[in-house]
């Protein structure tokens, strides 16, 4: 009887929507198009293949209706004319448990005070160029420390795990910017905890698409084949785990905040970190300044960590991967660096980054093929109309930003190849204004830390290829380098990037 009820409900629901929604592939009873989420292929690639047949496409994942957008023209129409109506992100369980009920910047709804205040605070007090410049010595020291380590490796021709080294570098930079000189970076428990929380947040949450089973607190992983091969359980109590993780994170952040509150004025001036700024705003009696509550401070701190580390690491990894696969492009980048910086392995200064025009094009091309945000999620807060289709309120939009950079109509020359020269004659913005390329999202919910992240990325890339030549291990051909993607909070490499550094300028 229960099965019959759900079948009837799904049939009635689909009949009501089918007359006004975009075309759709075959849907299963109750599950809808859930099977695409278990497809062994990379999800954005699967959605792109489907869009070539259906165009603007309607899917139903369990009980959740979804519109999939994979073309630049519809994305532009959607983001420009309908941005206020789709500026909200869908509410996720991770926001409730990990981000204090959605009190951060990314997790808050755009019309809520938390979002307005948080975004203003981040742009004015944390991520403005004048504030970001205060941490130049931190970035210079950490990058120099990595280069000093790598200089020792060419002597033994050791294979270097670039992924882990770059991750540690970016973690050290971000932690020092947020927490100052405090020993937060040495807290392995804190790092492991928030990373596990993000991993679970990126996993497929069955209860999110089938609310009627939410009370059972079941969680199914995205790739069921991987679960079988690794002998891991398919189901576990996700909500309970999130609560446990959020407790650990809250205790740690609370400890740091208490330490900051007890510091002297001289100590606070010495650290000059983001957390000092946030706590001063929390305690400020100035009615003209933004007022933050304690949970909002913790939510913003955690979002800054999560959003800045993995996105920056992924961009560096993918760009280095493409340079290793394209030795001629790598050589041209090194020639530009030699002309701008000099012929010896000296430290690249941030003031020189604006002169590295070809490296800028290389980064753009990397973000075209490997956007940080492979999928952009939005939720309609009112009824809207697109291409003669009527989209009802509460519909979930999936903008396949991974597909935007692979549209032959926009990128006719060497569409699937890494070809930075394409940007010599065309000026396409990657900061959300040009909807042909949206590596960091667009509109009101665009990533506020995009500019600082790009500056760190360019600095690290410039230094790594200025001082070193890079070879793939065991005589591997550049074309054989594994480029498999993994979709999580960001689109990252499925496997670590390994290479052998050769000291370039002696």
C-alpha positions in Angstrom: 0.0 0.0 0.0 2.8 2.4 0.9 4.5 1.8 -2.4 1.3 2.3 -4.3 0.8 5.6 -2.5 4.2 6.9 -3.4 3.8 5.8 -7.1 0.4 7.6 -7.3 1.9 10.7 -5.6 4.8 10.8 -8.1 2.5 10.3 -11.1 0.2 13.2 -10.0 3.1 15.4 -9.2 4.8 14.8 -12.6 1.5 15.4 -14.5 1.1 18.8 -12.8 4.5 19.9 -13.8 5.1 18.3 -17.2 3.0 20.9 -19.1 5.1 23.9 -18.1 8.6 22.6 -17.5 11.6 21.9 -19.9 12.1 18.4 -21.4 13.2 15.6 -19.2 14.8 12.1 -19.6 13.0 9.0 -18.4 12.2 9.2 -14.7 11.8 6.3 -12.3 8.9 6.1 -9.9 9.7 7.7 -6.6 13.4 7.9 -7.4 13.0 10.1 -10.4 16.4 10.8 -12.0 18.3 9.8 -8.9 20.2 7.2 -10.9 22.2 9.9 -12.7 23.7 10.8 -9.3 25.1 7.3 -9.0 26.5 7.3 -12.6 30.1 6.2 -12.6 31.1 9.2 -14.7 31.9 12.7 -13.4 28.5 14.3 -12.6 29.0 17.6 -14.6 30.1 15.6 -17.6 27.0 13.4 -17.3 24.8 16.5 -17.2 26.6 18.0 -20.2 25.9 14.9 -22.3 22.3 15.0 -21.3 22.0 18.7 -22.1 23.2 18.1 -25.7 20.1 16.1 -26.2 17.5 18.0 -24.1 19.0 21.5 -23.8 17.5 23.3 -20.8 16.5 20.2 -18.8 14.2 19.3 -16.0 15.1 16.5 -13.5 13.5 15.2 -10.4 15.8 13.8 -7.8 13.6 12.0 -5.4 11.0 14.6 -4.4 13.2 17.6 -5.4 12.5 19.3 -8.8 15.6 20.6 -10.5 16.3 22.7 -13.6 19.8 22.0 -15.2 21.4 24.8 -17.1 24.5 23.9 -19.2 24.6 26.6 -21.9 26.1 30.2 -21.6 23.2 31.9 -23.3 20.6 30.6 -20.8 23.0 31.1 -17.9 23.4 34.8 -19.0 19.6 35.2 -19.3 19.1 33.5 -15.9 21.9 35.4 -14.0 21.3 38.8 -15.5 17.5 39.1 -15.7 16.5 36.7 -12.9 19.3 37.1 -10.4 17.2 38.5 -7.5 14.7 35.6 -7.9 17.4 32.9 -7.8 20.0 34.5 -5.5 19.3 32.1 -2.7 21.1 28.8 -2.3 19.1 25.8 -1.3 19.2 25.1 2.5 21.5 22.3 3.4 21.9 20.3 6.6 25.5 21.3 6.7 24.5 24.9 7.1 22.4 24.0 10.1 25.1 22.0 12.0 28.4 23.3 10.7 27.7 27.0 10.0 25.5 27.8 13.0 22.2 27.7 11.3 23.4 29.6 8.2 25.0 32.6 9.9 27.9 32.8 7.6 28.2 34.5 4.2 27.8 31.6 1.8 25.4 29.8 4.0 23.0 32.7 4.7 20.1 33.7 2.5 20.9 36.8 0.6 17.9 38.8 1.9 18.8 38.0 5.6 20.7 40.5 7.8 23.3 37.8 8.4 24.2 37.8 4.7 24.2 41.6 4.3 26.3 42.2 7.4 28.7 39.3 6.8 29.4 40.2 3.2 30.0 43.9 4.0 32.3 42.9 6.9 34.3 40.5 4.7 34.6 43.0 1.8 35.5 46.1 3.8 37.3 44.8 6.9 38.9 41.5 5.8 39.3 41.1 2.0 39.9 44.7 0.8 43.2 45.3 -0.9 44.5 47.5 1.9 43.7 44.8 4.5 45.0 42.0 2.4 48.3 43.8 1.8 49.0 43.7 5.5 49.7 40.0 5.2 52.2 40.2 2.4 55.1 39.3 4.8 53.1 36.1 5.7 52.7 35.1 2.1 56.3 35.9 1.3 57.6 33.9 4.2 55.5 30.8 3.6 56.2 30.7 -0.2 59.9 31.1 0.5 59.8 28.3 3.0 58.3 25.9 0.4 60.9 27.0 -2.2 63.7 26.4 0.3 62.4 22.9 0.9 62.0 22.1 -2.8 65.6 23.3 -3.6 66.8 20.3 -1.6 64.8 17.8 -3.6 66.6 18.1 -7.0 69.8 16.8 -5.5 68.2 13.4 -5.0 65.5 13.7 -7.7 62.8 12.8 -5.3 59.2 12.6 -6.4 57.3 15.4 -4.6 53.6 15.2 -3.7 52.8 18.7 -5.0 49.2 18.4 -3.8 50.1 17.9 -0.2 52.9 20.6 -0.2 50.6 23.2 -1.8 47.8 22.3 0.6 50.1 22.8 3.6 51.3 26.1 2.1 47.9 27.5 1.6 46.7 26.2 5.0 49.6 28.0 6.7 48.9 31.3 4.8 45.1 31.2 5.5 45.4 30.2 9.2 48.0 33.0 9.8 45.7 35.6 8.1 42.7 34.5 10.1 44.3 33.6 13.5 47.5 35.5 13.4 50.5 33.8 15.0 48.5 31.6 17.2 49.2 27.8 17.0 45.9 27.0 15.3 47.8 25.5 12.3 49.2 22.8 14.5 45.8 21.6 15.6 45.5 18.4 13.5 42.2 17.6 15.3 40.6 20.9 14.1 41.8 20.4 10.5 40.7 16.8 10.4 37.3 17.8 11.9 36.3 20.6 9.5 37.6 18.6 6.5 35.5 15.6 7.5 32.5 17.9 7.8 33.1 19.3 4.3 33.5 15.8 2.9 30.2 14.7 4.4 28.6 18.0 3.2 29.7 17.2 -0.4 28.5 13.6 -0.3 25.0 12.7 -1.6 22.5 13.2 1.2 19.5 10.9 0.5 17.3 12.6 3.1 17.8 15.9 1.4 16.0 14.6 -1.7 13.6 12.3 0.0 12.4 14.2 3.1 10.0 11.4 4.1 13.0 9.3 5.2 14.8 12.1 7.0 13.7 10.8 10.4 15.8 7.7 9.8 19.0 9.8 9.4 20.4 7.7 6.5 23.2 8.9 4.3 24.3 7.3 1.0 27.6 8.0 -0.7 27.7 9.3 -4.2 29.6 6.5 -5.9 28.2 3.2 -4.6 30.9 1.2 -6.6 33.6 2.9 -4.5 31.9 1.9 -1.3 31.7 -1.7 -2.3 35.3 -1.8 -3.4 36.5 -0.2 -0.1 34.3 -2.3 2.1 32.8 0.8 3.7 29.2 0.9 4.9 26.7 2.5 2.5 24.6 4.0 5.3 25.5 5.7 8.5 23.9 8.4 10.8 25.0 11.6 9.1 23.1 14.0 11.3 24.6 12.5 14.4 28.0 12.7 12.9 27.6 16.4 11.9 26.5 17.2 15.4 29.6 15.6 16.8 31.8 17.4 14.4 30.2 20.8 15.0 30.7 20.3 18.7 34.4 19.8 18.3 34.7 22.8 15.9 32.7 25.1 18.2 34.8 24.2 21.3 38.0 25.0 19.4 36.7 28.3 17.9 35.3 29.2 21.3 38.7 28.6 22.9 40.5 30.8 20.3 37.9 33.6 20.8 38.3 33.5 24.5 42.1 33.8 24.1 41.7 36.8 21.8 39.3 38.5 24.3 41.8 38.1 27.1 44.8 39.5 25.1 46.3 42.9 25.8 46.0 45.8 23.3 49.6 45.3 22.4 49.2 41.6 21.6 46.1 42.3 19.4 48.1 44.9 17.5 50.9 42.4 17.0 48.6 39.8 15.5 46.4 42.0 13.3 44.4 39.0 12.2 40.9 38.5 10.8 39.6 37.1 14.1 40.7 40.3 15.9 38.7 42.4 13.5 35.6 40.2 13.8 35.7 40.2 17.6 36.3 44.0 17.7 33.1 44.4 15.6 31.3 42.0 17.8 32.2 44.1 20.9 31.9 47.5 19.3 29.4 50.0 20.7 29.6 52.2 17.6 26.1 52.2 16.0 27.7 53.1 12.7 29.6 49.8 12.5 28.3 46.4 11.6 27.3 44.4 14.7 28.1 40.7 14.8 27.0 38.1 17.3 29.3 35.3 18.6 27.9 32.5 16.4 28.2 34.7 13.3 31.8 35.4 14.1 32.5 31.6 14.3 30.4 30.9 11.1 32.4 33.5 9.1 35.7 32.2 10.4 34.9 28.6 9.4 33.6 29.7 6.0 36.7 31.7 5.3 38.8 28.6 6.1 36.7 26.2 4.0 36.1 28.6 1.0 39.7 29.8 0.7 41.9 26.8 1.2 40.4 24.1 -1.0 39.5 26.5 -3.9 43.0 28.0 -4.0 44.7 24.6 -3.8 42.4 23.2 -6.5 43.2 26.1 -8.9 47.0 25.7 -8.3 46.8 21.9 -8.7 44.9 22.1 -12.0 47.1 24.8 -13.5 50.3 23.0 -12.6 48.8 19.8 -14.0 48.0 21.5 -17.3 51.5 23.0 -17.4 53.0 19.6 -16.9 50.9 18.2 -19.8 51.9 21.1 -22.0 55.7 21.7 -21.8 55.7 24.4 -24.5 53.2 26.5 -22.4 55.4 25.9 -19.3 58.4 27.1 -21.2 56.7 30.3 -22.3 55.6 31.0 -18.7 59.2 30.6 -17.6 60.4 32.9 -20.3 57.9 35.6 -19.2 59.1 35.2 -15.6 62.7 35.5 -16.7 62.0 38.7 -18.5 60.0 40.2 -15.6 61.7 38.8 -12.5 65.2 38.0 -13.7 67.3 35.0 -14.6 68.0 33.8 -11.1 65.6 32.1 -8.7 64.8 35.1 -6.6 61.6 35.6 -4.7 58.6 36.7 -6.9 57.1 39.9 -5.4 53.4 40.6 -5.5 54.0 43.9 -7.1 55.3 42.0 -10.2 52.2 39.8 -10.6 50.3 42.4 -12.7 53.2 42.3 -15.3 52.7 38.5 -15.8 50.2 38.8 -18.6 50.7 35.3 -20.1 50.5 33.6 -16.7 47.2 35.4 -16.3 46.0 33.8 -19.6 47.2 30.4 -18.4 45.2 30.7 -15.2 42.1 31.8 -17.2 42.5 28.8 -19.5 42.9 26.5 -16.5 39.7 27.9 -14.9 37.9 27.4 -18.2 38.6 23.7 -18.1 38.6 23.2 -14.4 36.3 25.8 -12.7 36.4 25.8 -8.9 32.7 25.7 -8.7 31.8 22.8 -11.0 28.2 23.2 -10.2 26.4 26.3 -9.0 23.2 25.8 -7.0 20.4 28.3 -6.7 16.8 28.2 -5.6 13.9 30.2 -7.0 12.2 32.4 -4.5 9.4 33.3 -6.9 7.8 32.1 -10.2 10.0 32.9 -13.2 9.8 32.4 -17.0 12.8 31.3 -19.1 12.7 30.5 -22.8 8.9 30.1 -22.7 9.0 27.7 -19.8 7.3 28.6 -16.6 9.5 27.8 -13.6 7.6 27.6 -10.3 8.8 29.0 -7.0 11.1 26.7 -4.9 12.5 25.1 -8.0 16.2 24.2 -7.6 18.6 25.4 -10.4 21.8 23.6 -11.2 24.1 25.7 -13.3 26.7 23.4 -14.8 29.7 25.8 -14.8 32.0 23.0 -15.8 30.1 22.7 -19.1 30.2 26.5 -19.8 33.9 26.3 -20.7 33.3 23.5 -23.1 30.6 24.9 -25.3 32.0 24.9 -28.9 29.7 27.8 -29.8 31.6 30.0 -27.4 35.0 28.3 -27.6 35.3 27.1 -31.2 39.1 26.8 -31.3 40.5 23.7 -29.6 37.5 23.5 -27.3 38.8 20.5 -25.3 42.5 21.5 -25.4 44.6 23.6 -23.1 45.2 26.7 -25.2 45.9 30.0 -23.3 46.5 31.8 -26.6 42.8 31.9 -27.1 42.7 34.8 -24.6 45.1 37.0 -26.6 42.4 38.3 -28.9 39.3 37.9 -26.6 38.8 39.6 -23.2 36.5 37.4 -21.1 36.1 38.2 -17.5 36.3 35.3 -15.0 34.9 37.3 -12.0 31.2 36.6 -12.7 30.4 39.5 -15.0 30.8 37.5 -18.2 28.5 34.5 -18.1 30.6 32.5 -20.6 32.9 31.6 -17.7 31.8 31.3 -14.1 34.6 29.5 -12.1 33.7 31.3 -8.9 29.9 31.7 -9.3 28.1 34.9 -10.2 25.6 37.5 -8.9 24.8 38.2 -5.3 26.3 34.9 -4.1 29.5 35.2 -6.0 32.6 34.3 -3.9 33.7 37.5 -2.1 37.3 36.1 -1.6 37.9 35.6 -5.3 40.4 38.4 -5.8 42.6 37.5 -2.8 42.5 33.9 -3.8 43.6 34.7 -7.4 46.4 36.8 -6.1 47.7 33.9 -3.9 47.3 31.5 -6.7 49.3 33.6 -9.2 52.0 34.2 -6.6 52.5 30.5 -5.8 52.4 29.4 -9.5 54.9 32.1 -10.5 57.3 31.0 -7.8 57.0 27.3 -8.5 57.7 27.6 -12.2 60.2 30.4 -12.0 62.6 28.4 -9.8 62.0 24.9 -11.1 61.6 22.8 -14.1 59.2 19.9 -13.5 59.2 16.4 -14.8 56.6 13.6 -14.3 57.9 10.6 -12.3 59.2 7.4 -13.9 59.6 8.9 -17.3 55.8 9.3 -17.7 54.7 11.0 -20.9 52.8 14.4 -20.4 49.8 13.0 -22.2 49.6 10.1 -19.7 49.2 12.3 -16.6 46.0 11.3 -14.8 43.5 14.2 -15.0 40.4 12.6 -13.3 38.2 15.0 -11.5 36.5 14.6 -8.2 33.3 16.7 -7.4 33.1 17.9 -3.8 32.8 21.4 -2.4 35.2 22.2 -5.2 36.2 20.3 -8.4 39.6 18.9 -7.4 42.0 16.2 -8.7 40.8 12.7 -7.9 44.5 11.7 -7.2 47.4 13.7 -5.9 49.7 15.5 -8.4 53.2 14.0 -8.2 56.3 15.5 -10.0 60.1 15.7 -9.8 61.5 19.3 -9.4 64.7 20.3 -11.2 66.3 23.4 -9.9 65.9 25.7 -12.9 68.2 28.7 -12.5 71.6 27.9 -10.9 
